Amino acid sequence: MPKMSERERLAKIESDQKRLADEAEAVRRTLRSGYGAICGELAVERLSEREFREIVGHAIRLGGSATLTALKPLQPVPPKAPTAPERRPSDEHGGAARRRPAPDQGAASAGDGPGL
């Protein structure tokens, strides 16, 4: 095999670098999509997008084990239980509340003032 010139060697090295960079980017995308799928299984909707980005950013900067060490002693906050809607008197009988007739312009009882 003939010896390569410096120019040919440089071209081959640059070609290899480009190929490796493309391969690294493809692997990076695959890895990130795998972590993205994990996020799809988490209840992230309780966080704002800003909070989520901040939390993940800090965790990545600190590193996985340091983040876990810092977070493990914290007590988990129980998720909010959905509250029952406020019940109205009409709900007890399954129908709409009876409407009272509109009062006349005068007072209906001693405590009522003139109609507005």
Wavefront OBJ file of the C-alpha trace (Angstrom):
o trace
v 0.000 0.000 0.000
v 1.536 3.297 -1.033
v 2.232 5.847 1.643
v -0.392 8.634 1.881
v 0.644 12.196 1.426
v 0.055 14.661 4.246
v -2.799 16.193 2.270
v -4.518 12.799 1.770
v -3.983 11.903 5.409
v -5.523 15.202 6.527
v -8.508 14.680 4.217
v -9.043 11.168 5.635
v -8.798 12.397 9.226
v -11.293 15.196 8.534
v -13.628 12.718 6.856
v -13.387 10.388 9.863
v -14.040 13.291 12.237
v -17.175 14.292 10.328
v -18.434 10.709 10.257
v -17.830 10.301 14.003
v -19.512 13.646 14.774
v -22.571 12.581 12.755
v -22.660 9.231 14.541
v -22.322 10.906 17.956
v -25.212 13.249 17.122
v -27.433 10.329 16.082
v -26.664 8.474 19.319
v -27.277 11.686 21.325
v -30.720 12.125 19.699
v -31.623 8.493 20.428
v -30.534 8.812 24.054
v -32.443 12.078 24.537
v -35.605 10.652 23.007
v -35.357 7.733 25.452
v -35.224 10.166 28.378
v -38.061 12.137 26.781
v -40.196 8.990 26.773
v -39.542 8.613 30.506
v -40.824 12.171 31.044
v -44.017 11.180 29.246
v -44.697 8.721 32.064
v -44.143 11.290 34.857
v -46.731 13.710 36.240
v -44.865 16.754 34.936
v -48.107 18.664 34.393
v -47.941 19.706 38.057
v -44.894 21.833 37.182
v -44.701 24.846 34.959
v -42.446 24.480 31.948
v -40.009 26.919 33.529
v -39.877 24.922 36.790
v -39.386 21.673 34.887
v -36.517 23.118 32.823
v -34.891 24.564 35.964
v -35.147 21.303 37.895
v -33.740 19.223 35.066
v -31.020 21.794 34.360
v -29.875 21.825 37.991
v -29.964 18.026 38.160
v -27.814 17.738 35.037
v -25.327 20.372 36.256
v -24.971 18.708 39.681
v -24.834 15.202 38.295
v -27.163 12.305 38.991
v -25.732 10.993 42.250
v -25.302 14.455 43.825
v -28.874 15.367 42.899
v -30.247 12.140 44.370
v -28.238 12.635 47.552
v -29.645 16.160 47.914
v -33.260 15.186 47.187
v -33.614 11.892 49.097
v -33.912 13.451 52.587
v -36.820 15.658 51.459
v -40.316 14.496 52.341
v -42.521 13.894 49.305
v -45.523 16.190 49.017
v -48.720 14.174 48.585
v -50.559 14.997 45.367
v -53.599 17.216 45.684
v -56.789 15.206 45.841
v -59.455 16.521 43.505
v -62.050 18.393 45.504
v -65.717 17.636 45.112
v -67.682 20.389 43.404
v -69.742 22.567 45.687
v -73.259 21.219 46.013
v -76.273 23.470 45.580
v -79.668 22.916 47.162
v -81.090 22.169 43.727
v -78.685 19.247 43.390
v -80.336 17.444 46.306
v -83.601 17.055 44.442
v -82.113 16.530 41.021
v -83.665 19.586 39.462
v -83.132 23.241 38.954
v -83.675 25.535 41.907
v -87.089 27.106 42.013
v -87.011 30.706 41.068
v -88.779 33.133 43.322
v -90.942 35.695 41.644
v -89.294 39.067 41.227
v -90.212 41.382 44.086
v -92.299 44.420 43.378
v -90.701 47.797 43.548
v -91.811 48.110 47.167
v -90.361 46.289 50.132
v -91.562 42.709 50.607
v -90.766 42.675 54.326
v -89.553 45.039 57.014
v -85.894 44.182 56.385
v -86.029 44.700 52.641
v -85.218 48.030 51.202
v -86.660 49.480 48.034
v -85.838 47.575 44.873
v -82.913 48.755 42.801
l 1 2 3 4 5 6 7 8 9 10 11 12 13 14 15 16 17 18 19 20 21 22 23 24 25 26 27 28 29 30 31 32 33 34 35 36 37 38 39 40 41 42 43 44 45 46 47 48 49 50 51 52 53 54 55 56 57 58 59 60 61 62 63 64 65 66 67 68 69 70 71 72 73 74 75 76 77 78 79 80 81 82 83 84 85 86 87 88 89 90 91 92 93 94 95 96 97 98 99 100 101 102 103 104 105 106 107 108 109 110 111 112 113 114 115 116
